[in-house]
Amino acid sequence: MPEQLGHHFLNIPGPSPVPDRVLRALSKQVIDHRGPDFQRLGREVLEGCRTIFKTSGPVVIYPSSGTGAWEAAIVNTLSPGDKVLMVETGHFATLWQKMASRLGIEVDFVPGDWRSGVDASLIEAKLVEDRGHAIKAVMVVHNETSTGVVSSIPAVRRAIDAAGHPALLLVDTISSLASVDYRHEEWGVDVTVSCSQKGLMLPPGLGFNAISEKAIAASKTNRMLRSYWDWEDMLKPNANGFFPYTPATNMLYGLREAISILLEEGLNAVFARHQKLASATRAAVRAWGLEILCRNEAEHSPVLTAVMMPPGHDADNFRRVVLENYNMSLGQGLSKVAGKIFRIGHLGECNALTLVAVLGGVEMGLSAAGVPHRGGGVAAAMAELQGSSLDNQTTDVRKG
Ligand SMILES: *Cc1c(COP(=O)(O)O)cnc(C)c1O
């Protein structure tokens, strides 16, 4: 099939494509994880992570998926029987809630419509009501990858402060870190959870916890059994650049390179590029006459766009047609929205021309799968891309 020539388009919203520079960095020989070369590497990546998470405090790196980093955040700060407040923004918020419940946490799970972000005023009201301070943590997902909706973390912080409530703030930034503006320290987050295979442009395999002083204090007194995930075991050797057990050395080579790439472009330019790619994608979807799952203009994800299928048309059949004809993987609808939506990932190593190709594949796929739509989506996206400063940002990347 001639369509299968050329590279595969991996446009699911994570894992995202890995840049060649990172692939080369990953392929270096393994070194002694107790030797001086490793110590330099360890110090560099731990310091680099502080820059990416925007914190002066510690960032713990686990050999794990994002799910592992979720668990680490819970078991280091909470105790069985503790109450927490969470919001059902979509599939990932639901999975995190289920994990907390399995660990014996009592979750007040605010229902959501899977089309909107966190309503900070509701959080404030719930915390004001909780005069006895039974709620120990507010846990939210920054970028809900199943719906393409971003929640305002500063608004959640303001809600907690306005209520004068001491609850910890735990945030999942698994699909937003290094793609969407995020500031662990300035926004007063206690634990930021993330992982390697989305905005950080690495393969799956690293999980992260950025930790505040308040979270460390909670970890000294909470009553949850833990061993592998224990922060204290990590933080002691991390102070010298080492790890308590064999670290994922080659992933750390990759992480060092990925951080360099991000800082050469500049984090603000990275964020602006994602915004621009997302707005061009929305221009295409609107030109096709299809509906975007995210309801509120201010909450559109810069990382992915979730597109609703017209009634009677199966999103998974459409995705299969796109894969078979154009060698491109699009994200599937998860749980509640399975078959009803598809997701276009435009994160990490993605630029204007990558996006034009991706949207070309979607537009041709809509025709090939017989999905009713108007033409002109790619043209609308190109107009959006040209009417912007993206060209200037691309120049900056080359200079870097
Ligand atoms: C991908 C993702 C996860 C899960 O990460 P895994 O590495 O698959 O465990 C959790 N939360 C969000 C928001 C995600 O996008």
The ligand as an SDF file (V2000), in Angstrom:
LIG
                    3D

 15 15  0  0  0  0  0  0  0  0999 V2000
   -2.0930    9.6350   30.1370 C   0  0  0  0  0  0  0  0  0  0  0  0
   -2.7300   10.1660   31.3470 C   0  0  0  0  0  0  0  0  0  0  0  0
   -2.7380    9.4600   32.5630 C   0  0  0  0  0  0  0  0  0  0  0  0
   -2.2050    8.0610   32.6790 C   0  0  0  0  0  0  0  0  0  0  0  0
   -0.8450    7.9500   32.4820 O   0  0  0  0  0  0  0  0  0  0  0  0
   -0.2090    6.4970   32.3090 P   0  0  0  0  0  0  0  0  0  0  0  0
    1.2280    6.7550   31.9910 O   0  0  0  0  0  0  0  0  0  0  0  0
   -0.9630    5.8180   31.2150 O   0  0  0  0  0  0  0  0  0  0  0  0
   -0.3630    5.7720   33.6060 O   0  0  0  0  0  0  0  0  0  0  0  0
   -3.2770   10.0820   33.6710 C   0  0  0  0  0  0  0  0  0  0  0  0
   -3.7990   11.3200   33.6060 N   0  0  0  0  0  0  0  0  0  0  0  0
   -3.8280   12.0170   32.4610 C   0  0  0  0  0  0  0  0  0  0  0  0
   -4.4230   13.3880   32.4600 C   0  0  0  0  0  0  0  0  0  0  0  0
   -3.3060   11.4630   31.3010 C   0  0  0  0  0  0  0  0  0  0  0  0
   -3.3390   12.1520   30.1520 O   0  0  0  0  0  0  0  0  0  0  0  0
  1  2  1  0
  2  3  1  0
  2 14  2  0
  3  4  1  0
  3 10  2  0
  4  5  1  0
  5  6  1  0
  6  7  2  0
  6  8  1  0
  6  9  1  0
 10 11  1  0
 11 12  2  0
 12 13  1  0
 12 14  1  0
 14 15  1  0
M  END
$$$$
